[in-house]
Amino acid sequence: MTTIDDLMRLAPVIPVIVIDDVAHAVPLAEALVAGGLPVLEVTLRTPAALPAITAMKQVPGAIVGAGTVTNARELDAALDAGSAFIVSPGLTEPLGKAAIASGVPFLPGIANAGDIMRGLDMGLDRFKFFPAMAAGGLPALKALAAPFGQCRFCPTGGIGLDNASEWLAFDPVLCVGGSWVAPRGVPDKAAITAMAKAACGLRPA
């Protein structure tokens, strides 16, 4: 069975995707997968998000999940659309319990020690650090990670090509989330594939 840890280790960047038009979904997914980024987070921020997940999961090699999942109702809708994993901006007990009960790989958002402790109480130890830059940046994550050695993280929020490698050099960071590789609008497949390839080269040797 695929775990959230498995997915976090597949590529250094998880594209954070906002889809406004379902017609953009498949070409965007094809370009990202061609560039080496197979794990795709489609945020539930637009009406097109759920049908986009259903469309994108048909792309060979794509592993498509839902982001910005905030409650059990949205979790169910994302799973019905075919989501292979779930990402949330924060962690509540009702959502955490529902995600765990579903068996889906789940990456909840945390921003402080209390969030991490709540997750650990539920048996979770893989987290999205969000909003990464606004929550204090890499120094804040280093301070948070120190007492929680069993935890691994995917920082998201304010991370781009210019600073991603610095985050990835910190051992508890398995990957980063970023929207820069998946700009909104009509996909320029060649440009997106090139950005994805550049992102794949960010992981330190």
Secondary structure, DSSP 8 states (H G I E B T S, - for coil): ---HHHHHTS-SEEEEE--S-GGGHHHHHHHHHHTT--EEEEETTSTTHHHHHHHHTTSTT-EEEEES--SHHHHHHHHHTT-S-EE-SS--HHHHHHHHHHT--EE-EE-SHHHHHHHHHTT--EEEETTTTTTTHHHHHHHHHTT-TT-EEEEBSS--TTTHHHHHTSTTB--EEESTTS-SSS--HHHHHHHHHHHHTTS--
